């Protein structure tokens, strides 16, 4: 049950604003924090259902500033792999309980933070060589699956794209186009699985201004704000909320 009260909007408003800034300015890597935060206060399936139309609005609003600045071959590889990944995610959702979804969303969130800390500390080093095209297809499956179950396709996409030698803006534009396409693909199975309701629609209408403001701020921040400061806050949010979801799922 989704209760559209003051508490919900106090949590959801900043979360959606944060998602807009992340998707429009920082490669989508942290946008899924919004769904993670919402899953603390509503059933995970409803949290995903609330966020998808808002993410699609952010995608559409971000296309123009980055139009044709993307790497079309890399988008093509990730989309081809991403569609079967979405199908796998939909199949899991059909049989998963809310607690399993909490564990998955929380696990992806905490795993993302640990992965980033491992990279920063040097415990894990990505190959500096350009990953081959087949790796893009494999990464695409991971992108499609994780974006379906938690809107968290950014990390596996980053692993592949960062090896392809893209510039900062080309990388950002590539993620904008990629998730614009995959979020459209996700919309049909989300609807079929009952993840959209009259209440999620009302929430979308009320939260749309936060999504648009976040998009505008994200495009501006892409050129102005140090990524280190933005993602430091992201990692704290994801670790805290992800850990809470794991605890809730287990208990």
N, C-alpha and C positions, 0 to 999 in steps of 0.2 A: 504494500500500500504506500502510495506517494502522497505525503501531506505537504501541501504548498503553504507552509507557515513562515513566519519571520525567521525562525532558526534555519530552515532549509535555505532560504535566499541569502542569509548571512554567510552560510558555508558555500553555496553554489556560486554566488556572484563573484567573489574573489577567485574561486577555482576556474571559472570560465574565462575570466579576464586573464588569468595566468596562462591558460591554454592558448588563447589568442596571441599573446606575446610570444610564447614559445614556437607555435606553428608558423607565425608570420615572420619571425626574426631569427630563430635559432635552430632551424632544421628539424622541427617537430620532435626532437629528442626527449623533451620533458612534458609535452602536452598531455600525455596520458596520466600525469599526476592529478588532473582534474577528475577523471573517472575514479581514480584511487581514493581521492578525498570524498567524493560523493558516495562511494560504496561504504563509507563509514556511517552514513546517516540514512541510507535507503538500501533496499535489496540490490545486490550487484547487477542483476539483469536490468532493473529499472535505471540504475546509474548509467549503464552502457546505452540504454535507449534514450535517456535524456541527452547524453553527450553527442551521439552521432549526428543529429541534424545541426547542432551547433558547430561541430567540427566541419561539417559540409559547408556551412555558412562562412566559416573562417577560411576554408579552402578557396571558395569562390571569390571571396574578397581579396585573397592574396594573389590570385592569378595575374591580375593586371600589372602590379609592380614588377613581377618577375617574368613577364610574358616572353617566351622563346629564348630565355636565358639558360634553359635547362639542357641536360645531356639526354637527348631523345633515345639513343641506343641503350643507355643504362636504365632509363625508365621502362623501356620495352621489355628488357630481361626481367626486371623485378615484377612487372605486372603479369607476365606470362607465368612466372612461378607463384605469384601472389594469389591468383584466382583459385588454384587447387588448395592453397593454404587456407583461404576463406571457407572453402567447402569443408575442410577438416575441422576448422573451428566451429562451424555450424553443427557438424555431427557430434562433436563433444558437448556442445551446449545443450543438445536435446536430452542427453543422459546425465548431465551434471547437476548436482544439487547446489543451492545457493552457497553452502559452506565450501564446496569444492571450488566454486568460482572465486570466493573470497581468498582461498589458499592460492589459486592461480594468479589472481591480480596482485595479491600481496607478495607472492614469490617473485613475480616478474619485477615488481618495484624494488624489492630489496636486492635481487640479483643484479639489476641495472646499476644500483649504487655501488655494490661490491665490484662489479666489472670495471666501472669508471675509476674507482680507487686503486684497483690493481694496475690499470694502465698508467695512472698518475705516479704510482710508486715504483713502476718498472718491473713489477712481478710478472706482468703479462706484456709482451711486445708484439704488436701487429706487424706482419710482414710488410716490408717497404715495397715489395714488388707488386705490380699490377695484377689483381686477381683475374683469372680467366672468365670468359662469358658463362661457362657452366656454373661457376660459383655464384653468379648473379641469379641464376634460376633456383639454386638451392637456397640462397638468401631470401629470394622472393617467397618461397614456401613458408619460411619462418616469419617473414613480414606479414603475409596474409593470415597466418594462424594467430600470431600474437596480436595483430591489430583487431581481429574479430573478437577475441576473448577478453581484451583489456585496453583496446585502442593504443597498444604499445608497440607498434611496428617500427618505430624510429630506430631503436638500437641495432636490430639486425640489418636494417637498411644502411645504417652508418658504417658498419663493419665492411660492407662491400663498397659503398661509395667513396669512403675515405681512401681506399686503395687505388682508386681510378684517377687520381691526380686532378680532381676538380677544384676550381677556385671557390672562394667563400660564397660568392653570390650564385655561381653556377650550382654549387652543392645545395644551397637553400632553394633555388628555383626547381631543382630536380625533385626534392622532397615534397614541395608544394604540389607539383603535377602528379607525382606518384600517389600521394594520399588523397588527392581530389578524385582520381580514378578509382582507387580501391574502396574509398568510402561510399562511392556510388554503387559499386559492386556489392558492398555489405548491406546496403539499405533493404534490398528485397528479402534476404534471409532474416534480417532483423524483424521486418514486418511480419513475415510468415511465422516467426517464433513468438509473436505476441509481445515484443519488447517496446512497442509504441502504444500508448493509451491516450485518452483524452487529457489525462493529467500531465503526461509528458509533453503533450502539445502545448498546453498552457504554460508549462515551465519553459519550454523553448521560446515562446513569444516573450515572456517576461525577461529571459536571460539573453535574448538576442542583442540588446544594446551593449552588454558586457563583452560579448563575442566580437562585435564590430569595433568597440573601443580598444580591445586587446589586439586586434589585427592591426589597427592604425598605429598603436604604440610599438608593436613588434617590428613593423616595417621601419619605423624611425630608429628603434633601438638596434636594428641590424647593423647600422653604420655608426652608432654612438656608444653603446653600452658594452663594456668588456664582458666577454662570454664567461670568464672565470667567476665573476661576481654573481651573474645570473644563475649559473649552474650550481654554485655552492649552496644557494638557497634551495634550489630544486632538490639536491641530494638530501638535504635535511628533511624536507617535506616528504619525500618518497620513503626515506628510511623509517620515519615515525609512523606515517600512515600505513605503509606496507606491513610493518611489524604488527600494528594493531589489527589489520585484516587477518594476518596469519593467526594471531592469538584468538580472534573471534571465530575463525574457521575451525580451529582445533578444539575450542571449548564450547 
